[in-house]
Amino acid sequence: MSAFEIIGGKKLKGEIIPQGAKNEALQILSAVLLTEEKVVISNIPDIKDVNKLIDLLAALGVSVSRINKDTYSFEAKSINIDYFQSEEFKHKGGGLRGSIMIVGPLLARFGKAAIPKPGGDKIGRRRLDTHFLGFEKLGAKFVYDAENNFFNVDASELKGAYILMDEASVTGTANIVMAAVLAKGITTIYNAACEPYLQQLCKMLNRMGAKISGIGSNLLTIEGVDRLQGTTHRMLPDMIEIGSFIGMAAMTGSEITIKDVCFSELGIIPTVFAKLGIQFELRGDDIFIPAQDSYEIETFIDGSILTVADAPWPGFTPDLLSIVLVTAIQAKGNVLVHQKMFESRLFFVDKLIDMGAQIILCDPHRATVIGLNKQVKLRGIEMTSPDIRAGVSLLIAALSAQGRSVIYNIDQIERGYQDIEERLRALGANIRRIEALEA
């Protein structure tokens, strides 16, 4: 089993370029199934989850051509619908959370789809009801085979409908939008997600000939069309990586420049890190973070402890709460981190406590961090990554810690972060991949 060995306590310095957005990629790549014409997509992150989806598309019959490291062309002329019944499909689809995203476009174009219950992070329940309730509103029927964990969906003709979503799910909204663009009539989606990645999908679909209005709001109107054409699309930089690098710079007291961040698309993210006391300045479209010996967490106006909680966009993304939590360990002051969406995502704090962090896990959703103000260094330990974001949080902690740390189960980290050890070494980090038995 591969692991990362980190010798921490070293300041980093240099420039780092964020990869293309993982959460955008899973939607955009699935959208190539909506047309038989060529779609060229650039700034695709070279990470396991995305590569698995590209492999799944190829197995379905999509012609895939890699133009360069981050650019591919796709032509979905000859989709093999019978592939759904194969054991190979069950294995490939079940190993990838993002495989659910192919259902909407397949329903729209072919009238049927199937998907095994997807895999992914072990961070708590991640229900798929929102997706299927939306498909049902459009006229689809589905049967869940509980024994085999398999969803079968049928829709001989999708028809536009008014859909009030039970939650502002990004993937749910994206899937329903992709199903609705080829449906007969007008679809209205209220309480729609409005994240930049969803906006990117809608803009791409409009370039393909779709008629979507209300982009960027929580009320989308989609006028169905008969067919879509090919297009080109470039993905945004990954905002979760950008936030991770901001936290890493603060924890390690490093001077780092994050390049080409598309700052206008980051929403409240820079503001939240500023509330932790992290200094930065915008230079063109780069974020420059100076080396800081200390950073102090703000309080609310009445002096009460700062709370950072996740919320639908334009609120703070849940994917960065783990990074906020680990960054606060060495801040001056205290913060309450409230993870509302997933009930298991904070369970990695026991490892941080073993490293010397002062954290109180209040319940599965809330943790209070008492900042060390860099008066006490964390100590290196051996630990296991439970999910993508916790894994990178542990990596940031290890980079700031005194001594040697080993992180096992780094497959989880590599599902979401491209060439992470090479990019960190370029900043001066002492990190290497080793083969080791998990502790």
SULMOUR-V936219 format. One record per pair of residues at least 12 apart in sequence whose C-alpha atoms are under 10 Angstrom apart, sorted by the first residue. I is the first residue (numbers start at 1). GAP is how many residues later the second one is. If there is no record, write none. Layout:
[[I:GAP] [I:GAP]]
This chain:
[[1:407] [1:408] [1:409] [1:410] [1:433] [1:434] [1:435] [1:436] [1:437] [2:405] [2:406] [2:407] [2:408] [2:409] [2:431] [2:432] [2:433] [2:434] [2:435] [2:436] [3:380] [3:381] [3:382] [3:403] [3:404] [3:405] [3:406] [3:407] [3:408] [3:429] [3:430] [3:431] [3:432] [3:433] [3:434] [3:435] [4:378] [4:391] [4:401] [4:402] [4:403] [4:404] [4:405] [4:406] [4:417] [4:427] [4:428] [4:429] [4:430] [4:431] [4:432] [5:377] [5:390] [5:393] [5:399] [5:400] [5:401] [5:402] [5:403] [5:425] [5:426] [5:427] [5:428] [5:429] [5:430] [5:431] [6:374] [6:375] [6:389] [6:390] [6:392] [6:393] [6:394] [6:395] [6:396] [6:397] [6:398] [6:399] [6:400] [6:401] [6:415] [6:423] [6:424] [6:425] [6:426] [6:427] [7:373] [7:391] [7:392] [7:393] [7:394] [7:395] [7:396] [7:397] [7:398] [7:399] [7:422] [7:423] [7:424] [7:425] [8:244] [8:370] [8:371] [8:372] [8:387] [8:388] [8:389] [8:390] [8:391] [8:392] [8:393] [8:394] [8:395] [8:396] [8:397] [8:421] [8:422] [8:423] [9:242] [9:243] [9:244] [9:368] [9:369] [9:370] [9:371] [9:388] [9:389] [9:390] [9:391] [9:392] [9:393] [9:394] [9:395] [9:420] [9:421] [10:242] [10:243] [10:244] [10:389] [10:390] [10:391] [10:392] [10:393] [10:418] [10:419] [10:420] [11:238] [11:240] [11:241] [11:242] [11:243] [11:244] [11:280] [11:388] [11:389] [11:416] [11:417] [11:418] [12:236] [12:237] [12:240] [12:241] [12:242] [12:243] [12:244] [12:279] [12:387] [12:412] [12:413] [12:414] [12:415] [12:416] [12:417] [12:418] [13:236] [13:240] [13:241] [13:242] [13:243] [13:244] [13:276] [13:277] [13:278] [13:411] [13:413] [13:414] [13:415] [13:416] [14:240] [14:241] [14:242] [14:243] [14:244] [14:274] [14:410] [14:412] [14:413] [14:414] [15:240] [15:241] [15:242] [15:243] [15:244] [15:271] [15:272] [15:273] [15:408] [15:411] [15:412] [16:226] [16:229] [16:240] [16:241] [16:242] [16:243] [16:244] [16:270] [16:407] [16:408] [16:410] [16:411] [17:220] [17:221] [17:224] [17:225] [17:228] [17:240] [17:241] [17:242] [17:243] [17:244] [17:269] [17:406] [18:27] [18:218] [18:219] [18:220] [18:221] [18:222] [18:223] [18:224] [18:225] [18:226] [18:227] [18:240] [18:241] [18:242] [18:243] [18:399] [18:400] [18:405] [19:24] [19:25] [19:26] [19:27] [19:28] [19:51] [19:216] [19:217] [19:218] [19:219] [19:220] [19:221] [19:222] [19:223] [19:242] [19:397] [19:398] [19:399] [19:400] [20:22] [20:23] [20:24] [20:25] [20:26] [20:27] [20:50] [20:214] [20:215] [20:216] [20:217] [20:218] [20:219] [20:221] [20:397] [20:398] [21:22] [21:23] [21:24] [21:176] [21:214] [21:215] [21:216] [21:217] [21:218] [21:219] [21:220] [21:395] [21:396] [22:22] [22:23] [22:24] [22:25] [22:27] [22:28] [22:175] [22:213] [22:214] [22:215] [22:216] [22:217] [22:218] [22:219] [22:393] [22:394] [22:395] [22:396] [23:26] [23:27] [23:75] [23:147] [23:148] [23:174] [23:175] [23:213] [23:215] [23:216] [23:217] [23:393] [24:20] [24:146] [24:147] [24:150] [24:171] [24:172] [24:173] [24:174] [24:175] [24:176] [24:177] [24:211] [24:212] [24:213] [24:214] [25:16] [25:17] [25:18] [25:19] [25:20] [25:24] [25:25] [25:28] [25:73] [25:172] [25:176] [25:209] [25:210] [25:211] [25:213] [26:18] [26:23] [26:24] [26:25] [26:27] [26:28] [26:71] [26:72] [26:73] [26:74] [26:75] [26:76] [26:145] [26:148] [26:171] [27:71] [27:72] [27:73] [27:74] [27:75] [27:143] [27:144] [27:147] [27:148] [27:151] [27:170] [27:171] [27:173] [27:174] [28:13] [28:16] [28:73] [28:146] [28:169] [28:170] [28:172] [28:173] [28:174] [28:176] [28:177] [28:205] [28:206] [28:207] [29:12] [29:15] [29:21] [29:24] [29:25] [29:28] [29:43] [29:45] [29:72] [29:73] [29:172] [30:23] [30:24] [30:27] [30:68] [30:69] [30:70] [30:71] [30:72] [30:73] [30:74] [30:75] [30:76] [30:144] [30:145] [30:148] [31:70] [31:71] [31:73] [31:74] [31:75] [31:143] [31:144] [31:147] [31:148] [31:170] [31:173] [31:174] [32:25] [32:30] [32:41] [32:42] [32:43] [32:44] [32:70] [32:73] [32:173] [32:196] [32:197] [32:198] [32:199] [33:24] [33:27] [33:28] [33:29] [33:41] [33:42] [33:43] [33:44] [33:46] [33:69] [33:70] [33:71] [33:72] [33:73] [33:75] [33:76] [33:77] [33:145] [34:41] [34:42] [34:43] [34:68] [34:70] [34:71] [34:72] [34:73] [34:74] [34:75] [34:76] [34:144] [34:145] [34:147] [34:148] [34:171] [34:174] [34:193] [34:194] [34:195] [34:196] [35:39] [35:40] [35:41] [35:42] [35:70] [35:74] [35:173] [35:192] [35:193] [35:194] [35:195] [35:196] [36:26] [36:27] [36:38] [36:39] [36:40] [36:41] [36:42] [36:43] [36:73] [36:191] [36:192] [36:193] [36:194] [37:37] [37:38] [37:39] [37:40] [37:171] [37:191] [37:192] [37:193] [37:194] [38:25] [38:26] [38:35] [38:36] [38:37] [38:38] [38:39] [38:191] [38:192] [38:193] [38:194] [39:25] [39:33] [39:34] [39:35] [39:36] [39:37] [39:169] [39:190] [39:191] [39:192] [39:193] [39:194] [40:24] [40:25] [40:26] [40:27] [40:31] [40:32] [40:33] [40:34] [40:35] [40:190] [40:191] [40:192] [40:193] [40:194] [41:25] [41:26] [41:29] [41:30] [41:31] [41:32] [41:33] [41:190] [41:191] [41:192] [41:193] [41:194] [42:25] [42:26] [42:27] [42:28] [42:29] [42:30] [42:31] [42:190] [42:191] [42:192] [42:193] [42:194] [43:25] [43:26] [43:27] [43:28] [43:29] [43:190] [43:191] [43:192] [43:193] [43:194] [44:25] [44:26] [44:27] [44:28] [44:190] [44:191] [44:192] [44:193] [45:24] [45:25] [45:26] [45:190] [45:192] [45:193] [45:371] [45:372] [45:373] [45:374] [46:23] [46:24] [46:25] [46:368] [46:369] [46:370] [46:371] [46:372] [46:373] [47:366] [47:367] [47:368] [47:369] [47:370] [47:371] [47:372] [48:48] [48:363] [48:364] [48:365] [48:366] [48:367] [48:368] [48:369] [48:370] [49:46] [49:47] [49:48] [49:49] [49:50] [49:71] [49:363] [49:365] [49:366] [49:367] [49:368] [50:46] [50:48] [50:365] [50:366] [51:364] [52:40] [52:41] [52:43] [52:44] [52:46] [52:47] [52:363] [53:39] [53:40] [53:42] [53:43] [53:44] [53:45] [53:46] [53:48] [53:49] [54:18] [54:20] [55:37] [56:32] [56:33] [56:36] [56:37] [56:40] [56:43] [56:46] [57:17] [57:18] [57:19] [57:22] [57:42] [57:45] [58:16] [58:17] [58:18] [58:21] [59:20] [59:21] [59:24] [59:29] [59:30] [59:33] [60:16] [60:18] [60:19] [60:20] [60:21] [60:22] [60:23] [60:24] [60:29] [61:14] [61:15] [61:16] [61:17] [61:18] [61:19] [61:20] [61:22] [62:12] [62:13] [62:14] [62:15] [62:16] [62:17] [62:18] [63:12] [63:13] [63:14] [63:15] [63:16] [64:12] [70:164] [71:162] [71:163] [73:158] [73:159] [74:156] [75:155] [79:27] [79:31] [81:25] [81:29] [81:31] [81:32] [81:33] [83:31] [84:29] [84:30] [84:31] [84:32] [84:68] [85:29] [85:30] [89:25] [89:26] [89:27] [90:24] [90:25] [90:26] [90:27] [90:28] [90:58] [90:59] [90:60] [91:25] [91:27] [92:23] [92:24] [92:26] [92:27] [93:21] [93:22] [93:23] [93:24] [93:25] [93:26] [94:21] [94:22] [94:23] [94:24] [94:25] [94:26] [94:55] [94:56] [95:21] [95:22] [95:23] [95:24] [95:25] [96:20] [96:21] [96:22] [96:23] [96:24] [96:25] [96:319] [97:19] [97:20] [97:21] [97:22] [97:23] [97:24] [97:29] [98:20] [98:21] [98:22] [98:73] [99:16] [99:17] [99:18] [99:19] [99:20] [100:14] [100:15] [100:16] [100:17] [100:18] [100:19] [100:28] [100:31] [100:51] [100:71] [100:72] [100:75] [101:14] [101:30] [101:70] [101:71] [101:73] [101:74] [101:75] [101:77] [102:12] [102:13] [102:73] [102:76] [102:77] [103:12] [103:28] [103:29] [103:32] [103:48] [103:49] [103:50] [103:72] [103:73] [103:75] [103:76] [104:27] [104:28] [104:30] [104:31] [104:49] [104:68] [104:70] [104:71] [104:72] [104:73] [104:74] [104:75] [104:76] [104:77] [105:69] [105:70] [105:71] [105:72] [105:73] [105:74] [105:75] [105:76] [105:77] [106:47] [106:48] [106:49] [106:72] [106:73] [107:28] [107:33] [107:46] [107:47] [107:48] [107:49] [107:50] [107:51] [107:68] [107:69] [107:71] [107:72] [107:73] [107:75] [107:76] [108:27] [108:30] [108:32] [108:47] [108:48] [108:49] [108:50] [108:51] [108:68] [108:69] [108:70] [108:71] [108:72] [108:73] [108:74] [108:75] [108:119] [109:46] [109:47] [109:48] [109:49] [109:69] [109:70] [109:72] [109:73] [109:74] [109:117] [109:118] [109:119] [110:44] [110:45] [110:46] [110:47] [111:29] [111:42] [111:43] [111:44] [111:45] [111:46] [111:47] [111:68] [112:28] [112:29] [112:30] [112:40] [112:41] [112:42] [112:43] [112:44] [112:45] [113:29] [113:38] [113:39] [113:40] [113:41] [113:42] [114:28] [114:29] [114:30] [114:36] [114:37] [114:38] [114:39] [114:40] [115:29] [115:34] [115:35] [115:36] [115:37] [115:38] [116:28] [116:29] [116:32] [116:33] [116:34] [116:35] [116:36] [117:27] [117:28] [117:29] [117:31] [117:32] [117:33] [117:34] [118:31] [118:32] [120:267] [120:268] [120:292] [120:295] [121:224] [121:265] [121:266] [121:267] [121:268] [121:291] [121:294] [122:220] [122:222] [122:223] [122:264] [122:265] [122:266] [123:218] [123:219] [123:220] [123:221] [123:222] [123:223] [123:224] [123:263] [123:264] [123:265] [123:267] [124:217] [124:218] [124:219] [124:220] [124:221] [124:240] [125:216] [125:217] [125:218] [125:219] [126:215] [126:216] [128:41] [128:43] [128:44] [129:37] [129:38] [129:43] [130:35] [130:36] [130:37] [130:38] [130:39] [130:41] [130:42] [130:43] [130:45] [130:46] [131:34] [131:38] [131:40] [131:41] [131:42] [131:43] [131:44] [131:45] [132:19] [132:21] [132:40] [132:43] [132:44] [133:30] [133:31] [133:32] [133:33] [133:39] [133:43] [134:27] [134:28] [134:29] [134:30] [134:31] [134:32] [134:38] [134:39] [134:41] [134:42] [134:43] [134:45] [134:46] [134:55] [135:18] [135:19] [135:20] [135:23] [135:24] [135:26] [135:28] [135:37] [135:40] [135:41] [135:42] [135:44] [135:45] [136:17] [136:18] [136:19] [136:22] [136:25] [136:27] [136:40] [137:21] [137:22] [137:23] [137:24] [137:25] [137:26] [137:27] [137:39] [137:50] [138:17] [138:19] [138:20] [138:21] [138:22] [138:23] [138:24] [138:25] [138:38] [138:41] [138:42] [138:45] [138:46] [138:49] [139:15] [139:16] [139:17] [139:18] [139:19] [139:20] [139:21] [139:22] [139:44] [140:13] [140:14] [140:15] [140:16] [140:17] [140:18] [140:19] [140:39] [141:12] [141:13] [141:14] [141:15] [142:12] [142:13] [157:25] [157:26] [157:27] [158:21] [158:22] [158:23] [158:24] [158:25] [158:26] [158:27] [158:66] [159:20] [159:21] [159:23] [159:24] [159:25] [159:26] [159:27] [159:28] [159:65] [160:19] [160:20] [160:21] [160:22] [160:23] [160:24] [160:25] [160:26] [160:27] [160:28] [160:61] [160:62] [160:63] [160:64] [161:19] [161:22] [161:23] [161:24] [161:25] [161:26] [161:27] [161:28] [161:61] [162:24] [162:25] [162:26] [162:27] [162:28] [162:59] [163:13] [163:24] [163:25] [163:26] [163:27] [163:28] [163:29] [163:56] [163:57] [164:24] [164:25] [164:26] [164:27] [164:28] [164:55] [165:24] [165:25] [165:26] [165:27] [165:28] [166:24] [166:25] [166:26] [167:23] [167:24] [167:25] [167:26] [167:145] [168:22] [168:23] [168:24] [168:25] [168:26] [168:27] [168:50] [168:143] [168:144] [168:145] [169:22] [169:23] [169:24] [169:25] [169:26] [169:143] [170:22] [170:23] [170:24] [170:25] [170:26] [170:27] [170:28] [170:142] [170:143] [171:22] [171:26] [171:27] [172:20] [172:21] [173:16] [173:17] [173:18] [173:19] [173:20] [173:21] [173:25] [173:45] [173:47] [174:18] [174:19] [174:20] [174:23] [174:24] [174:25] [174:27] [174:28] [176:13] [176:16] [177:12] [177:15] [177:21] [177:24] [177:25] [177:28] [177:35] [177:43] [177:44] [177:45] [178:23] [178:24] [178:27] [178:32] [178:44] [179:45] [180:30] [180:32] [180:41] [180:42] [180:43] [180:44] [180:45] [181:21] [181:24] [181:25] [181:28] [181:29] [181:30] [181:31] [181:40] [181:41] [181:42] [181:43] [181:44] [181:45] [181:46] [181:47] [182:28] [182:29] [182:40] [182:41] [182:42] [182:43] [182:44] [182:45] [182:46] [183:39] [183:40] [183:41] [183:42] [183:43] [183:44] [184:39] [184:40] [184:41] [184:42] [185:37] [185:38] [185:39] [185:40] [186:25] [186:26] [186:35] [186:36] [186:37] [186:38] [186:39] [187:25] [187:33] [187:34] [187:35] [187:36] [187:37] [188:24] [188:25] [188:26] [188:31] [188:32] [188:33] [188:34] [188:35] [189:25] [189:29] [189:30] [189:31] [189:32] [189:33] [190:27] [190:28] [190:29] [190:30] [190:31] [191:26] [191:27] [191:28] [191:29] [192:23] [192:24] [192:25] [192:26] [192:27] [192:28] [192:120] [193:22] [193:23] [193:24] [193:25] [193:26] [193:27] [193:119] [193:120] [193:121] [194:20] [194:21] [194:22] [194:23] [194:24] [194:25] [194:26] [194:118] [194:119] [194:120] [195:20] [195:21] [195:22] [195:23] [195:70] [195:71] [195:72] [195:117] [195:118] [195:119] [195:120] [195:122] [196:19] [196:20] [196:40] [196:43] [196:68] [196:69] [196:70] [196:71] [196:117] [196:118] [197:19] [197:38] [197:39] [197:41] [197:42] [197:68] [198:17] [198:18] [199:15] [199:16] [199:17] [199:18] [200:15] [200:16] [200:33] [200:34] [200:35] [200:36] [201:14] [201:32] [201:34] [202:12] [202:13] [202:14] [202:18] [202:20] [203:12] [203:30] [204:26] [204:27] [204:28] [204:29] [204:30] [205:23] [205:24] [205:25] [205:26] [205:28] [206:22] [206:23] [206:25] [207:21] [207:22] [207:23] [207:24] [207:25] [207:26] [208:19] [208:20] [208:21] [208:22] [208:23] [208:24] [209:15] [209:16] [209:17] [209:18] [209:19] [209:20] [209:21] [209:22] [210:12] [210:13] [210:14] [210:15] [210:16] [210:17] [210:18] [210:19] [211:12] [211:13] [211:14] [212:12] [216:97] [216:98] [217:96] [217:97] [218:95] [236:24] [236:25] [236:26] [236:29] [237:22] [237:23] [237:24] [237:25] [237:26] [237:28] [237:29] [238:23] [238:24] [238:28] [238:178] [238:179] [239:22] [239:23] [239:24] [239:26] [239:27] [239:28] [239:30] [239:78] [239:80] [239:81] [240:26] [240:29] [240:77] [240:78] [240:79] [240:80] [240:83] [240:149] [240:176] [240:177] [241:17] [241:20] [241:78] [241:79] [241:82] [241:148] [241:151] [241:175] [241:176] [241:177] [242:16] [242:17] [242:18] [242:19] [242:21] [242:24] [242:27] [242:28] [242:45] [242:78] [243:15] [243:23] [243:26] [243:27] [243:29] [243:30] [243:76] [243:77] [243:78] [243:80] [243:81] [244:75] [244:76] [244:78] [244:79] [244:80] [244:83] [244:145] [244:148] [244:149] [244:152] [245:12] [245:13] [245:44] [245:78] [245:147] [245:151] [245:179] [246:12] [246:24] [246:27] [246:28] [246:32] [246:33] [246:34] [246:41] [246:42] [246:43] [246:77] [246:78] [246:81] [247:26] [247:29] [247:31] [247:42] [247:73] [247:76] [247:77] [247:78] [247:79] [247:80] [247:81] [247:146] [247:149] [247:150] [248:75] [248:78] [248:79] [248:144] [248:145] [248:147] [248:148] [248:149] [248:151] [248:152] [249:29] [249:39] [249:40] [249:41] [249:42] [249:43] [249:78] [249:147] [249:151] [250:23] [250:26] [250:27] [250:28] [250:29] [250:39] [250:40] [250:41] [250:42] [250:43] [250:44] [250:45] [250:77] [250:78] [250:80] [250:81] [250:146] [250:150] [251:27] [251:40] [251:41] [251:42] [251:43] [251:44] [251:75] [251:76] [251:77] [251:78] [251:79] [251:80] [251:123] [251:145] [251:146] [251:147] [251:148] [251:149] [251:150] [252:39] [252:40] [252:41] [252:75] [252:78] [252:122] [252:144] [252:145] [252:146] [252:147] [252:148] [252:149] [253:36] [253:37] [253:38] [253:39] [253:40] [253:41] [253:42] [253:121] [253:147] [254:35] [254:36] [254:37] [254:38] [254:39] [254:173] [255:25] [255:33] [255:34] [255:35] [255:36] [255:37] [255:172] [256:24] [256:31] [256:32] [256:33] [256:34] [256:35] [256:171] [257:23] [257:24] [257:25] [257:26] [257:29] [257:30] [257:31] [257:32] [257:33] [258:24] [258:25] [258:27] [258:28] [258:29] [258:30] [258:31] [259:24] [259:25] [259:26] [259:27] [259:28] [259:29] [260:23] [260:24] [260:25] [260:26] [260:27] [261:21] [261:23] [261:24] [261:25] [261:26] [262:22] [262:23] [262:24] [262:25] [263:19] [263:21] [263:22] [263:23] [263:24] [264:21] [266:48] [266:50] [267:46] [267:47] [267:48] [267:49] [267:50] [268:45] [268:46] [268:47] [268:48] [268:49] [269:45] [269:46] [269:47] [269:48] [269:51] [270:17] [271:45] [272:36] [272:44] [272:52] [273:24] [273:50] [273:51] [273:54] [273:55] [274:21] [274:22] [274:23] [274:24] [275:20] [275:21] [275:22] [275:23] [275:24] [275:25] [275:31] [275:33] [276:19] [276:20] [276:21] [276:22] [276:23] [276:30] [276:32] [276:48] [276:51] [276:52] [276:55] [276:56] [276:57] [276:58] [276:59] [277:15] [277:17] [277:18] [277:19] [277:20] [277:21] [277:51] [277:54] [277:55] [277:56] [278:12] [278:13] [278:14] [278:16] [278:17] [278:18] [278:19] [278:49] [278:53] [279:12] [279:13] [279:16] [293:38] [293:80] [293:81] [294:36] [294:37] [294:38] [294:78] [294:79] [294:80] [294:81] [295:32] [295:33] [295:35] [295:36] [295:37] [295:38] [295:76] [295:78] [295:79] [296:32] [296:34] [296:35] [296:36] [296:37] [296:38] [296:75] [296:77] [297:31] [297:34] [297:35] [297:36] [297:37] [297:38] [297:74] [297:76] [298:34] [298:35] [298:36] [298:37] [299:34] [299:35] [299:36] [304:30] [304:31] [305:28] [305:29] [305:30] [305:31] [305:63] [306:27] [306:28] [306:29] [306:30] [306:31] [306:62] [307:27] [307:28] [307:29] [307:30] [307:31] [307:59] [307:60] [307:61] [308:13] [308:16] [308:17] [308:27] [308:28] [308:29] [308:30] [308:31] [308:58] [309:12] [309:27] [309:28] [309:29] [309:30] [309:31] [309:32] [309:56] [309:57] [310:27] [310:28] [310:29] [310:30] [310:31] [311:28] [311:29] [311:30] [312:29] [317:22] [318:20] [318:21] [318:22] [318:23] [318:24] [318:27] [318:71] [319:20] [319:22] [319:26] [319:69] [319:70] [319:71] [320:19] [320:69] [320:70] [320:73] [321:16] [321:17] [321:18] [321:24] [321:25] [321:68] [321:69] [321:72] [322:15] [322:17] [322:23] [322:24] [322:26] [322:27] [322:66] [322:67] [322:68] [322:69] [322:70] [322:71] [322:72] [323:66] [323:67] [323:68] [323:69] [323:70] [323:71] [323:73] [323:74] [324:13] [324:45] [324:69] [325:12] [325:13] [325:21] [325:24] [325:27] [325:34] [325:42] [325:43] [325:44] [325:65] [325:68] [326:23] [326:26] [326:31] [326:33] [326:43] [326:45] [326:64] [326:66] [326:67] [326:68] [326:69] [326:70] [326:71] [327:42] [327:44] [327:66] [327:69] [327:70] [328:29] [328:30] [328:31] [328:40] [328:41] [328:42] [328:43] [328:44] [328:45] [329:23] [329:24] [329:27] [329:28] [329:29] [329:30] [329:39] [329:40] [329:41] [329:42] [329:43] [329:44] [329:45] [329:48] [329:49] [329:68] [330:27] [330:28] [330:39] [330:40] [330:41] [330:42] [330:43] [330:44] [330:45] [330:46] [330:47] [330:48] [330:67] [330:70] [331:38] [331:39] [331:40] [331:41] [331:42] [331:43] [331:44] [332:38] [332:39] [332:40] [332:41] [332:42] [332:43] [333:36] [333:37] [333:38] [333:39] [333:40] [334:24] [334:25] [334:34] [334:35] [334:36] [334:37] [334:38] [335:24] [335:32] [335:33] [335:34] [335:35] [335:36] [336:23] [336:24] [336:25] [336:26] [336:30] [336:31] [336:32] [336:33] [336:34] [337:24] [337:25] [337:28] [337:29] [337:30] [337:31] [337:32] [338:24] [338:25] [338:26] [338:27] [338:28] [338:29] [338:30] [339:25] [339:26] [339:27] [339:28] [340:24] [340:25] [340:26] [341:24] [342:22] [342:23] [343:20] [343:21] [343:22] [343:23] [344:19] [344:20] [344:21] [344:42] [345:19] [345:20] [345:21] [345:41] [345:42] [345:44] [345:45] [346:15] [346:17] [346:18] [346:19] [346:20] [346:21] [346:44] [347:14] [347:16] [347:17] [347:18] [347:20] [347:39] [347:43] [348:35] [348:36] [348:37] [348:38] [348:39] [348:42] [348:43] [348:45] [348:46] [349:12] [349:18] [349:20] [349:41] [349:44] [349:45] [350:33] [351:30] [351:31] [351:32] [351:33] [351:34] [351:43] [351:46] [352:26] [352:27] [352:28] [352:29] [352:31] [352:41] [352:42] [352:45] [352:46] [353:25] [354:24] [354:25] [354:26] [354:27] [354:28] [354:29] [355:22] [355:23] [355:24] [355:25] [355:26] [355:27] [355:28] [355:39] [355:42] [355:43] [355:46] [355:47] [355:50] [356:16] [356:20] [356:21] [356:22] [356:23] [356:24] [356:45] [357:12] [357:13] [357:14] [357:15] [357:19] [357:20] [357:21] [357:22] [357:40] [358:12] [358:13] [358:14] [359:12] [374:26] [376:25] [376:26] [377:20] [377:23] [377:24] [377:25] [377:26] [378:19] [378:20] [378:21] [378:22] [378:23] [378:24] [378:25] [379:18] [379:19] [379:21] [379:22] [379:23] [379:24] [379:25] [379:26] [380:17] [380:18] [380:19] [380:20] [380:21] [380:22] [380:23] [380:24] [380:25] [380:26] [381:17] [381:20] [381:21] [381:22] [381:23] [381:24] [381:25] [381:26] [382:16] [382:22] [382:23] [382:24] [382:25] [382:26] [382:56] [382:57] [383:12] [383:15] [383:22] [383:23] [383:24] [383:25] [383:26] [383:55] [383:56] [384:22] [384:23] [384:24] [384:25] [384:26] [384:28] [384:54] [384:55] [385:22] [385:23] [385:24] [385:25] [385:26] [385:27] [385:28] [386:22] [386:23] [386:24] [386:25] [386:26] [386:27] [387:22] [387:23] [387:24] [387:25] [387:26] [387:28] [387:29] [388:22] [388:23] [388:24] [388:25] [388:26] [388:27] [388:28] [388:29] [389:23] [389:24] [389:27] [389:28] [390:22] [390:23] [391:16] [391:17] [391:18] [391:19] [391:20] [391:21] [391:22] [391:23] [391:25] [392:15] [392:18] [392:20] [392:21] [392:22] [392:24] [392:25] [392:28] [393:20] [394:12] [394:13] [395:12] [395:15] [395:18] [395:36] [398:33] [399:25] [399:30] [399:31] [399:32] [404:26] [404:27] [405:26] [406:25] [406:26] [406:27] [406:28] [406:30] [406:32] [406:33] [407:26] [407:27] [407:29] [407:31] [407:32] [408:26] [408:27] [408:28] [408:29] [408:30] [408:31] [409:29] [410:23] [421:12]]
